Amino acid sequence: MKQWLLFFILFNLVMNVWAQDEPQETESDATEQPIDTEATKEPPSEIPPTPKVYITPNKAKARNDDVIRYLKNFQREDEIIEILGQDGNISGLYLPENTGKPQGGVLILHDIGQHAHWPNTVTPIREYLPDYGWNTLSIFFDEYIHKPLPKVEPFQFKEVQEMGAENGELQDPTDQGEELTQESTQTSPNQVEAPVDQLENTNTSQDQNLTLGNGQEEADQLDQVADSLDEVPDFVPPITQEVLEQPAIPVEDAFIESMIQRTEDGLNSLNTMGQFNTAIIANGLSANWAAKMLQERLKTNNVGYALILIDAKASQYPKVNLNETLAELKIPLLDIITQDSPEFLRASKARKGAIMRKQNPNYTQLYLPAVTVSLYERDNMISRRIRGWLKTNAAGEEVPVKVTNN
């Protein structure tokens, strides 16, 4: 009995110790219950999502707008002019000469990714030359054409099937076709109710058509009145079959024509201002459009033109043979090079060789250091060399016009 009594006492002590070790549940823990998030969610709205609209930004237009806004903020809006072009109006920046002894007009063309007020090339030249008798006009170019992505051939299942059959990884498609046909022949009980719904829809549509009978009669009466009226003459001539059969102009050719036409519009604007002794300063890829435009102009008159190139580059897309075009120009030509990469130096050497083979005595090639970016430094080495070359090779003089009495 003593042993059982001791065992009972020890058992109670151990149970009390275990009970103290267990955490007691508080009232706050007992009241907290998991929240059913699905029940609290609001039912989804039935409004369909609006489709996303993707807009390709026009970087050239954004740059032009920023330049015009900048000039207006600094009270220089009198430099902005609108040029009436063949394909629409274009914007330009014009500065008249400041000496009273005009030498001529200079048309400045910026490179790709630049604008008509570019700080390290265009701006110093167009603000420096007016102090030496030159009227300057810098025009804006639109965004350049982008080379299309390579075409991807459609996926050929037969080639993959043959490769898989050689490796033993592809199953026979006929076996899969038999399984599909067996599954398709088994119809579910839900498919039987579909024709009943279709019949109900057709009945309702027929009832609606019957209710619209009066409207159909009125439409027939209007058609009769319209047929009794005289025919309206065609103000737009119809498109003939010859026009429809003409092939469409490639995108590359249309882009080249637009760039040449924009250069032509800028030069015509100087002519309307009375500037017929003109020089063109082309930077980068704009040399292609200036050379092509002058090639057409020089067929009728080769007097009063000069061309200055700054880091000229031949256009790779669309493809333009710049060296061949420049070699045909028999006018004063200055070729300025500021880049020192091996590829650029090799291209400039080939350009000089192509022009010298055509024996152009008025061609000069100069290697000058690049101009640092500055909005206030106009008197730099490139501007001074261009001013001196223009004075020697392209300077004009004001000639009075003799008026005859009829």
C-alpha positions, 0 to 999 in steps of 0.5 A: 500500500505504501508503494502505491501511495508513493506512486500516486503522489509522484504521478500527481506532482508530475502532472502538475508540472506538465500543466504549468509548462503548457501555455494558457490560452488567453481570451484574446487568442480565443476570440481571434479567428482566421478571416476568410479573405475569399468571402470578403472580396468584392465581386469582380466588375463586369466592365471589360478592360480597355485595350492598351495603346502603344505609341511610338515616340517621334524623337525628332519632333520632340527635339524640334519642339524643345529647341523652339521652346528654348528660343522662345524662353530667351526672347529669340523667337524672331530666329524661327521661320516657317518654310513653305515646302513641297511636302508641307511646311518645315521649320528653320532658324534664320540669322541675317548678316550683321555687316551691311556687305552681304557675302551670300547665304549658308544652308546648314544641315545637321546630322542624325540624332541632332537638331538645328541648334546643336551646340558643338557644330551647328550653333557656333557656325550659324551664330558666327558667320553673320558677323562676316556678312553671311546669312545663315539658315539651319533647317530641321530634319525629320526622324531617320528611317530605321532598318527593318528587322530580319524576316523569320521563317515560319516553323516547319513541323516536318523537319522537327518530326524527321529529327525526332524520328531519328532520335526515337523521341517523336511518336507517330502522329497517326496514333495521336490522330486515332485517339483524337478521333475516338475522343471527338466521337464521344459526345457529352450530355451537355452538348445535346442542349446546345441546339435547343438554345440555338433554335430559341435564338433564331426564333427571337431574331425572326420575331425581331425581323418581323417587327422591323417590317415598317422600317424596311418599307420606308427604306425601300421608298427612300431608295426609289426616291434616290434612284429618281434623282439625277446623278451627282457629278464626280469631282475627283477623277476616277483612278485609271487602270494604268495608275493601279498597275503602277508599282509602289515606290519602295520605302527607301526611295521615298525616304531619299526623295523626301530628304533631298526635297527638304534640302531643296526647300531650304535652298529655295528659301534662301533664293527667295530672300535674294541670296543666290551665292549660296554654300551648304554646310552638311554634317554627318549623314546629311552630306548624302542629301546635299550632294544628291540635291546639288547633283541635280541643280548643277545640270543647269547652272554650276555658278554660285554654289559651294559645299562644306562637309563636316565628318561626312558619312555615307548612308548605309540604309538606304544605300547611297554612294556618297563618293561617286556623287561628290566626285561629279560635283565641279564646285568648291568643296571643303572636307573637314574631318574631326574623328580619328577612328581607323574606320572613319579615316579609311573612309575619308581617304577613299573619299579623297581618292575618288574625288581626286581621280575626277580631277577636281582642283577646288577640293580641300581636305582638313583634319581638325580637332573636335569642338567641345560642347558649349552654348556660348563659344562661337569663335572656335577653330572649325568656325574660323576655318570655314569663314576663311575658306568661304572668303577665299573660295565662295565670297560674293559681292552685291551687284546693282541691278540695271533697270531699263526703261521700256 
